[in-house]
């Protein structure tokens, strides 16, 4: 559960300094510390890390779209940022509750970069 909730803390702490880029730091730390001793934390830590990296990539792609189109892409990017942000928050809370119950949660639309 800590791996999932730490992404919220990392995102909130770094929100003032560049849009919450720290959302993957908490799950990375939890996963690196506990992956060898706790198989459930290993699984859920990788899942939380993969999800937050996927969200960060989506935000970065939308930012690049906005820059490349000299701001016109913001018409698309801003609503998508809001939608992705709300989905990130809801899915992170759902994953935290499931992990607290001992259920392995899989985020939808996640790139499985760390196996």
Secondary structure, 3 states (H helix, E strand, C coil): CHHHHHHHHHHHHHHHHCCCHHHHHHHHHHHHHHCCCCHHHHHHHHHHHHHHHHHHHHHHHHHHHHHHCCCCCHHHHHHHHHHHHHHHHHHHHHHHHHHHCCCCCCCCCCCCCCC
